Amino acid sequence: MIEQTKRPRHEIVMVNRRSLAISGVKNVESFDSEEFLLETEAGFLTIRGQNLHMKNLSLETGEVAIEGLVIEVAYLEQGQAGDRSRGFFGKLFK
């Protein structure tokens, strides 16, 4: 019998572009009403939209719930997350 290494689970469930439930979240890097940047088991994940807000957060279980109008969900390539996590002042003082 081959023993498989158990990888942490990462899932995204979206309902009607208005509600997201995400598991496998390690950290919330930054967020505002238009963009969330999350570190997940599968890499950095950015969520863009309108009127976004965090409904639930539990880093102990790795779960985040976000509500609002979701326009884009994308994983960032290596190196892109550092630029995004600087936030407002990082963009202002480029």
matplotlib code that plots the C-alpha trace (Angstrom):
import matplotlib.pyplot as plt

x = [0.0, 1.4, 1.2, 0.1, 1.3, -1.7, -1.7, -3.6, -6.9, -7.7, -11.2, -13.1, -16.9, -18.6, -22.4, -23.9, -20.7, -21.9, -20.4, -17.1, -16.1, -12.4, -10.5, -6.8, -6.0, -2.7, -2.9, -4.8, -2.1, -4.3, -7.9, -10.3, -13.7, -12.2, -9.4, -8.4, -5.0, -4.8, -2.0, -3.4, -2.0, -2.0, -0.2, -1.3, -4.9, -6.3, -10.0, -11.3, -14.7, -17.1, -18.3, -16.2, -16.2, -15.1, -18.0, -16.0, -12.3, -10.7, -7.0, -7.1, -9.2, -7.9, -11.4, -12.4, -15.9, -16.2, -19.3, -19.8, -19.8, -16.9, -15.3, -12.1, -10.4, -6.8, -3.6, -0.5, 2.8, 5.9, 7.1, 3.8, 2.4, 5.1, 4.1, 0.4, 0.8, 2.4, -1.0, -2.0, 1.3, 3.3, 1.4, 1.6, 5.4, 6.4]
y = [0.0, 3.4, 6.1, 9.4, 12.6, 14.7, 18.1, 20.9, 21.5, 24.7, 25.4, 28.3, 28.3, 31.2, 31.8, 34.2, 36.4, 37.8, 35.4, 33.6, 30.9, 30.1, 27.4, 26.8, 30.4, 31.0, 34.8, 37.9, 40.1, 43.1, 44.0, 46.9, 47.3, 46.7, 44.1, 41.2, 39.6, 36.2, 33.8, 30.3, 26.8, 27.1, 30.5, 34.2, 34.8, 38.2, 38.9, 42.1, 43.5, 46.2, 46.6, 43.7, 43.0, 40.1, 38.3, 35.7, 35.0, 32.1, 31.6, 28.7, 26.7, 28.6, 29.8, 33.2, 34.3, 37.4, 39.2, 41.8, 41.9, 39.7, 40.8, 38.8, 35.9, 35.2, 33.6, 35.7, 34.5, 34.4, 37.9, 39.7, 39.4, 41.6, 44.5, 44.2, 43.8, 47.2, 48.7, 52.3, 53.9, 51.5, 52.6, 56.2, 56.3, 54.1]
z = [0.0, -1.0, 1.7, 0.4, 2.0, 3.1, 1.5, 3.1, 1.4, -0.5, -1.9, -3.2, -3.3, -5.0, -5.0, -7.6, -7.6, -4.3, -1.7, -1.5, 1.0, 0.9, 2.8, 3.1, 3.9, 5.7, 6.0, 5.0, 3.5, 2.8, 2.1, 1.3, -0.3, -3.8, -3.3, -1.0, -1.1, 0.7, 1.2, 0.6, 0.5, -3.3, -3.4, -3.3, -4.3, -5.2, -5.2, -6.9, -6.8, -5.4, -1.8, -0.7, 3.0, 5.2, 6.7, 8.6, 9.3, 11.1, 10.5, 13.0, 10.6, 7.5, 6.4, 5.1, 3.9, 1.7, 0.5, -2.2, -6.0, -7.2, -10.5, -10.6, -8.7, -9.7, -8.4, -8.5, -9.9, -7.7, -6.9, -7.6, -4.1, -2.6, -4.8, -4.0, -0.2, 0.1, -0.1, -0.5, 0.6, -1.5, -4.6, -3.6, -3.1, -6.1]

ax = plt.figure().add_subplot(projection="3d")
ax.plot(x, y, z, "-o")
ax.set_aspect("equal")
plt.show()
